[in-house]
């Protein structure tokens, strides 16, 4: 049998381990210093190739609740195809970004998840990132959705991803975190996925080129 002292020491070790784990996770949500990008997410273009965009105004009360620094909501249309809606937001506080995971938001609106998988999105000539593609249903309404959180060339898909990025890649300056969520009516799975990937590649490339200015300076 273990002595009272050994049990006490074991308990102390567990308490310290839990404390260090909490500190590790908290560090993942709080960047030490954010560099203001030269371009704001609200400047997201209204035209990508044959796709023409229109701005969607977000209710000020909703904007205040999501905790973002700024946002850009768009609906893009191309002749003969269903629209693609884009919600994008720029966060200086990473913890505010990851509490708004799309899975929680869709479930809160009574959507049921039908399927979910990872897909590649090319946002640069030599940069491909993973994104989450899912299909949701509510009554007769079916949507295909793609989302990711972009941090330089890193992608955050969960709280743990964020904690690991902050812990494994310490840096003095950090870019803002950019959330992208795209959705389109599901007419045909292959065509819907192609539409989403087309717009995702455009917005992801634009964000990488315009909103993440510290990748090189962070190495200095």
C-alpha positions in Angstrom: 0.0 0.0 0.0 1.1 3.6 -0.6 2.0 5.6 2.4 0.2 8.9 3.1 3.3 10.8 2.1 3.5 9.1 -1.3 -0.1 9.7 -1.9 0.4 13.4 -1.0 3.3 13.7 -3.3 1.4 12.1 -6.1 -1.5 14.5 -5.6 1.0 17.4 -5.7 2.4 16.2 -9.0 -1.1 15.9 -10.4 -2.0 19.4 -9.3 1.2 20.9 -10.8 0.5 19.0 -14.0 -3.0 20.3 -14.3 -1.8 23.8 -13.6 0.9 23.6 -16.2 -1.6 22.2 -18.7 -3.9 25.2 -18.0 -1.0 27.6 -18.4 0.0 25.9 -21.7 -3.6 26.1 -23.1 -4.0 29.7 -22.0 -0.7 30.7 -23.7 -2.2 29.2 -26.8 -5.1 31.7 -26.7 -3.2 34.9 -25.9 -0.6 36.2 -28.4 2.1 38.3 -26.8 1.9 41.1 -29.4 -0.3 41.6 -32.5 1.0 43.4 -35.5 -1.6 45.6 -37.2 -1.7 44.5 -40.9 -1.5 47.1 -43.6 -4.8 45.9 -45.0 -8.0 45.2 -43.0 -10.2 42.2 -43.6 -13.0 44.6 -44.5 -11.1 45.2 -47.7 -11.8 41.7 -48.9 -12.3 42.1 -52.7 -15.8 42.0 -54.2 -14.6 40.3 -57.4 -12.7 37.0 -57.8 -12.5 36.0 -61.5 -16.0 35.5 -62.8 -17.5 35.7 -59.3 -19.0 39.1 -58.3 -19.5 39.9 -54.7 -21.9 41.9 -52.6 -21.4 43.1 -49.1 -23.6 41.9 -46.3 -24.0 44.2 -43.3 -23.8 42.5 -39.9 -26.0 43.6 -37.1 -23.8 45.7 -34.6 -25.1 43.6 -31.7 -23.9 40.4 -33.4 -20.6 41.9 -34.3 -20.0 43.0 -30.7 -20.8 39.4 -29.5 -18.3 37.7 -31.8 -15.4 39.7 -30.4 -13.7 40.3 -33.7 -11.6 43.3 -34.5 -13.3 43.7 -37.9 -15.1 41.5 -40.4 -16.2 41.1 -44.0 -19.3 39.2 -45.0 -19.9 38.7 -48.7 -22.1 36.8 -51.1 -20.5 35.9 -54.4 -22.4 35.0 -57.5 -21.5 33.7 -61.0 -23.9 33.2 -63.8 -25.8 30.0 -63.7 -24.5 28.9 -60.3 -25.8 29.0 -56.8 -24.2 31.7 -54.6 -21.3 31.3 -52.2 -21.6 33.2 -48.9 -18.4 34.1 -47.1 -18.1 35.1 -43.5 -14.6 36.4 -42.5 -13.4 38.0 -39.3 -10.1 39.3 -38.0 -9.3 38.6 -34.4 -6.6 40.1 -32.2 -7.6 37.9 -29.3 -7.3 34.3 -30.4 -9.5 33.0 -27.6 -12.4 35.0 -29.0 -11.9 33.3 -32.4 -11.9 29.7 -31.3 -15.1 29.9 -29.2 -17.1 30.5 -32.4 -16.4 27.1 -34.0 -18.8 26.6 -36.9 -20.0 23.2 -35.6 -21.4 24.9 -32.5 -23.0 27.7 -34.5 -24.8 25.4 -36.9 -26.1 23.1 -34.2 -27.4 26.1 -32.3 -29.5 26.9 -35.4 -30.9 23.3 -35.4 -28.9 22.0 -38.3 -27.9 18.4 -38.3 -24.4 17.3 -39.4 -24.5 14.7 -42.2 -20.8 14.4 -43.0 -17.5 16.0 -42.4 -14.0 15.6 -43.8 -10.8 17.5 -44.5 -10.0 19.0 -47.9 -6.9 20.7 -49.3 -7.1 24.4 -50.2 -4.2 25.9 -52.2 -3.7 29.5 -51.1 -0.3 30.1 -52.6 2.0 28.7 -55.4 3.6 26.4 -52.9 1.2 26.6 -50.0 -1.7 24.2 -49.4 -3.7 24.2 -46.2 -6.3 21.9 -44.8 -9.9 23.0 -44.3 -13.0 21.3 -42.9 -15.7 20.6 -45.4 -19.1 19.5 -43.9 -22.7 19.0 -45.0 -25.6 20.2 -42.9 -29.3 19.7 -43.1 -32.3 21.4 -41.5 -35.7 20.1 -42.9 -35.3 20.4 -46.7 -32.4 22.9 -46.5 -29.0 21.4 -47.2 -25.8 23.4 -47.0 -22.2 22.6 -47.8 -19.7 24.4 -45.6 -16.0 25.0 -45.6 -14.1 26.7 -42.7 -10.6 27.3 -41.4 -8.7 29.7 -39.2 -5.7 31.2 -40.8 -2.5 32.3 -38.9 0.2 33.1 -41.4 0.6 29.8 -43.3 -0.6 27.8 -40.3 -4.2 26.6 -40.0 -6.1 26.3 -36.7 -9.0 24.0 -36.7 -9.4 23.5 -32.9 -8.4 24.9 -29.5 -5.6 22.3 -29.3 -4.2 23.4 -32.7 -4.0 26.9 -31.4 -2.3 25.9 -28.1 0.3 23.8 -30.0 1.0 26.6 -32.5 1.6 29.1 -29.7 3.7 26.7 -27.6 5.8 25.2 -30.4 6.3 28.4 -32.4 7.1 31.1 -29.9 7.6 34.5 -31.5 7.7 38.1 -30.4 5.1 39.3 -32.9 2.0 37.6 -34.2 -0.4 38.3 -37.0 -4.1 38.5 -36.4 -6.1 35.3 -36.7 -8.4 35.2 -39.7 -11.6 33.1 -39.7 -13.1 32.0 -43.0 -16.5 30.3 -43.2 -18.0 29.6 -46.7 -21.3 28.1 -47.4 -23.4 27.3 -50.5 -26.7 25.5 -51.2 -26.1 21.8 -51.9 -27.5 21.2 -55.3 -24.9 18.6 -56.3 -22.0 17.6 -54.0 -19.3 17.7 -56.6 -20.4 21.1 -58.0 -20.9 22.6 -54.5 -17.4 21.5 -53.4 -15.9 23.0 -56.5 -17.6 26.3 -55.9 -16.4 26.5 -52.3 -12.9 25.5 -53.2 -12.7 28.2 -55.9 -13.7 31.0 -53.5 -11.7 29.5 -50.6 -8.5 29.6 -52.7 -9.1 33.2 -53.7 -9.8 34.5 -50.2 -7.1 32.4 -48.6 -4.5 33.6 -51.0 -5.6 37.2 -50.6 -5.4 36.9 -46.8 -1.9 35.4 -46.9 -0.6 38.2 -49.1 -2.3 41.1 -47.3 -3.1 40.2 -43.7 -0.1 38.3 -42.3 2.8 40.8 -42.5 5.0 39.4 -39.7 6.1 36.0 -40.9 9.6 37.1 -41.9 10.1 39.7 -39.2 9.1 37.1 -36.6 12.1 35.1 -37.5 14.5 37.9 -36.7 
